Amino acid sequence: MNIFVCIKQVPDTTTQIKLREDGNGIDETDIQWIISPHDELAIEEALILRERKPNSTVTVLSAGPERATEALRMALAMGADSAARLDIPDNFNSAMNARALSAAINKLGPADIVFTGKEAIDDGASAVGSMIAIYLKLPCVSVVNKIDYGEDSITCRRDIGGGNIEVIETKLPAIISTQVGLNEPRYATALNIIKAKKKPIETITREELGITEANQKIKLTNFELPPPKQPCRLIEGSPTEQANELIRVLADEIQAI
């Protein structure tokens, strides 16, 4: 099987985000970059599938600037067979990223199955997986937390809220976006991280992908940080006094009731 995984490099959740002086993006100075956590689930599921299917290969793709190479090397350290970086700006929107990834899959494929994370934790758009499916004209199952593999089809399960579970069966090839609960991503050992630094990573240019900046339809400007959170306010007194004061604050100050 030709197994593809699409990943995105994102700021670590512990990073203190700062904006550029012109307000048109984030200041990348001192940012610690990681693979988006849902994409780690996609990598792990691809590796599990390779173990079940002899003679399979796992190819990991990431669209972004040169720094995205580090995310690809971590994927190689986890066990992926090969990796390619799609050389496009990091300010391309979800549709442009999906278009680039689809073009790369067509170039390197054909694909038997494509895994993505359900969303990237930086923008939370949850759009790239389904958009890839549109470009490749393949079925897509999103927010998947369990997969049963058949010979030429898969059965996916996903939670849809209220304790309800949805089960979807589809033929392969297909696009699968992964959700927490699907698996537990393995850790890359120190030895494998060292080995991954020596592995080649292919770079695919925009020209090879047939993409230009003219294709970008959305541009983001005027970034603003959220307002700082108000400090916690403690209400003292007996339980009755606390309850009465809380009601007063909600009614008079916050006007929530």
Helices and strands as residue ranges (DSSP letters): E 2-7, E 9-11, E 33-35, H 37-52, E 57-63, H 68-78, E 82-86, H 94-108, E 113-117, H 128-136, E 140-144, E 146-149, E 153-161, E 164-171, E 175-178, H 190-196, E 202-204, H 206-209, G 213-215, H 239-248, I 249-253
